[in-house]
Amino acid sequence: MEKLNGKRVVVAGASGGIGSHLSKLLRQSGAEVFMTGRNAEKLADAAANAGVPEDLCFVADISVEAEVALLGSRVAQVMGTPDILVNAAGVGIIKQIENLTLEDFNRSLQTNLVGTFLLVKAFLPGMKEVKKGLIINIPGVLGKVPMAGAAAYSASKYGIVGMMQSIREELKRTEIRITNIFMGGVDSPFWDAIDLKVQKEKMIREEEAARSIWFLCQQPASGVVSEMVLQPFNHQAI
Ligand SMILES: NC(=O)c1ccc[n+]([C@@H]2O[C@H](COP(=O)([O-])OP(=O)(O)OC[C@H]3O[C@@H](n4cnc5c(N)ncnc54)[C@H](OP(=O)(O)O)[C@@H]3O)[C@@H](O)[C@H]2O)c1
């Protein structure tokens, strides 16, 4: 296992269920963690809980190019080039196609897919300079298998997979690794705004979902975990 001690890790979505737990685990393992999220109050709470100082936190909307550029500058200023970028930011809009508006569709793509693109644009150049790094995204199982009502969400998540696989082809002469984690349902605030009957008690716990990413962050650099699938035991879609 690679030691996390001293590793510089940027966590996007650090104010969320998975990202906040991940930030804490990474910090406890001695990593230097930079946390970013959209809601300032939630981010401050998550940072306090993870033991990450205020100057390693930054509020940014990943769907807005100028805000991600400011995030990139701030990280460069206080931390330099990150060893690891984890994108745990995302929004879930689950509606049958007849109820899905263009605004819903655009918001899904703009946050989940364009947001991922902007994060990669902000942090990949630094990694390319040093020819090493690790980028972890969470397309989720809906980035691999269909579900009724997930047209917008799946479009954004399948898009992440295609985009990252394509970028991986460009990185063959570097030691920059890309990992996609196909996660099934996680009991997190993600589901709060979704009008769907779900059995949260059967979902993966946020802490356990975070622990799987923490594990991925420690994979030895001679290999790459290009994909990981983690699903609730009683609901295996893949
Ligand atoms: N929960 C699941 O069942 C599940 C399953 C598979 C994959 N995933 C994926 O895992 C990731 C994390 O999900 P979660 O369960 O931790 O959900 P969550 O608790 O709702 O957290 C989502 C995070 O994304 C951030 N975010 C949303 N829109 C943003 C934007 N425009 N700019 C910046 N940050 C934004 C939120 O920031 P604020 O709260 O500060 O606004 C929050 O930190 C997402 O990509 C999700 O699609 C989740």
The ligand as an SDF file (V2000), in Angstrom:
LIG
                    3D

 48 52  0  0  0  0  0  0  0  0999 V2000
  -25.2960    8.4660   -2.7350 N   0  0  0  0  0  0  0  0  0  0  0  0
  -25.3640    7.5470   -3.6850 C   0  0  0  0  0  0  0  0  0  0  0  0
  -26.2160    6.6320   -3.6560 O   0  0  0  0  0  0  0  0  0  0  0  0
  -24.3800    7.5690   -4.8240 C   0  0  0  0  0  0  0  0  0  0  0  0
  -24.2670    6.4170   -5.6090 C   0  0  0  0  0  0  0  0  0  0  0  0
  -23.3790    6.4190   -6.6790 C   0  0  0  0  0  0  0  0  0  0  0  0
  -22.6350    7.5460   -6.9560 C   0  0  0  0  0  0  0  0  0  0  0  0
  -22.7780    8.6520   -6.1780 N   0  0  0  0  0  0  0  0  0  0  0  0
  -21.9840    9.8200   -6.5270 C   0  0  0  0  0  0  0  0  0  0  0  0
  -21.0910   10.0760   -5.4750 O   0  0  0  0  0  0  0  0  0  0  0  0
  -20.8110   11.4740   -5.3960 C   0  0  0  0  0  0  0  0  0  0  0  0
  -21.0210   11.9470   -3.9610 C   0  0  0  0  0  0  0  0  0  0  0  0
  -22.3620   11.7110   -3.5990 O   0  0  0  0  0  0  0  0  0  0  0  0
  -22.8970   11.7860   -2.0820 P   0  0  0  0  0  0  0  0  0  0  0  0
  -23.6630   10.5490   -1.8580 O   0  0  0  0  0  0  0  0  0  0  0  0
  -21.7970   12.1560   -1.1470 O   0  0  0  0  0  0  0  0  0  0  0  0
  -23.9460   12.9780   -2.2280 O   0  0  0  0  0  0  0  0  0  0  0  0
  -24.1760   14.3120   -1.3460 P   0  0  0  0  0  0  0  0  0  0  0  0
  -24.0940   14.0040    0.0980 O   0  0  0  0  0  0  0  0  0  0  0  0
  -25.4200   14.9160   -1.8910 O   0  0  0  0  0  0  0  0  0  0  0  0
  -22.9210   15.2110   -1.7370 O   0  0  0  0  0  0  0  0  0  0  0  0
  -22.8170   15.8160   -2.9880 C   0  0  0  0  0  0  0  0  0  0  0  0
  -21.6540   16.7690   -2.9760 C   0  0  0  0  0  0  0  0  0  0  0  0
  -21.5870   17.3760   -4.2680 O   0  0  0  0  0  0  0  0  0  0  0  0
  -21.4720   18.7870   -4.0870 C   0  0  0  0  0  0  0  0  0  0  0  0
  -22.0090   19.4970   -5.2320 N   0  0  0  0  0  0  0  0  0  0  0  0
  -23.2070   19.3300   -5.8440 C   0  0  0  0  0  0  0  0  0  0  0  0
  -23.3220   20.2110   -6.8590 N   0  0  0  0  0  0  0  0  0  0  0  0
  -22.1740   20.9500   -6.8640 C   0  0  0  0  0  0  0  0  0  0  0  0
  -21.6780   22.0200   -7.6470 C   0  0  0  0  0  0  0  0  0  0  0  0
  -22.3890   22.5220   -8.6550 N   0  0  0  0  0  0  0  0  0  0  0  0
  -20.4640   22.5290   -7.3540 N   0  0  0  0  0  0  0  0  0  0  0  0
  -19.7330   22.0280   -6.3320 C   0  0  0  0  0  0  0  0  0  0  0  0
  -20.1300   21.0230   -5.5630 N   0  0  0  0  0  0  0  0  0  0  0  0
  -21.3410   20.4910   -5.8260 C   0  0  0  0  0  0  0  0  0  0  0  0
  -22.2590   19.0640   -2.8360 C   0  0  0  0  0  0  0  0  0  0  0  0
  -21.8750   20.3410   -2.3560 O   0  0  0  0  0  0  0  0  0  0  0  0
  -22.8200   21.2180   -1.3640 P   0  0  0  0  0  0  0  0  0  0  0  0
  -23.5240   20.2380   -0.4720 O   0  0  0  0  0  0  0  0  0  0  0  0
  -21.8080   22.0570   -0.6670 O   0  0  0  0  0  0  0  0  0  0  0  0
  -23.7560   21.9700   -2.2310 O   0  0  0  0  0  0  0  0  0  0  0  0
  -21.8090   17.9080   -1.9680 C   0  0  0  0  0  0  0  0  0  0  0  0
  -20.5510   18.2010   -1.4000 O   0  0  0  0  0  0  0  0  0  0  0  0
  -21.7160   12.1340   -6.4460 C   0  0  0  0  0  0  0  0  0  0  0  0
  -20.9870   12.3220   -7.6260 O   0  0  0  0  0  0  0  0  0  0  0  0
  -22.7960   11.0890   -6.6920 C   0  0  0  0  0  0  0  0  0  0  0  0
  -23.3310   11.1980   -7.9950 O   0  0  0  0  0  0  0  0  0  0  0  0
  -23.6160    8.6790   -5.1170 C   0  0  0  0  0  0  0  0  0  0  0  0
  1  2  1  0
  2  3  2  0
  2  4  1  0
  4  5  1  0
  4 48  2  0
  5  6  2  0
  6  7  1  0
  7  8  2  0
  8  9  1  0
  8 48  1  0
  9 10  1  0
  9 46  1  0
 10 11  1  0
 11 12  1  0
 11 44  1  0
 12 13  1  0
 13 14  1  0
 14 15  2  0
 14 16  1  0
 14 17  1  0
 17 18  1  0
 18 19  2  0
 18 20  1  0
 18 21  1  0
 21 22  1  0
 22 23  1  0
 23 24  1  0
 23 42  1  0
 24 25  1  0
 25 26  1  0
 25 36  1  0
 26 27  1  0
 26 35  1  0
 27 28  2  0
 28 29  1  0
 29 30  1  0
 29 35  2  0
 30 31  1  0
 30 32  2  0
 32 33  1  0
 33 34  2  0
 34 35  1  0
 36 37  1  0
 36 42  1  0
 37 38  1  0
 38 39  2  0
 38 40  1  0
 38 41  1  0
 42 43  1  0
 44 45  1  0
 44 46  1  0
 46 47  1  0
M  CHG  2   8   1  16  -1
M  END
$$$$
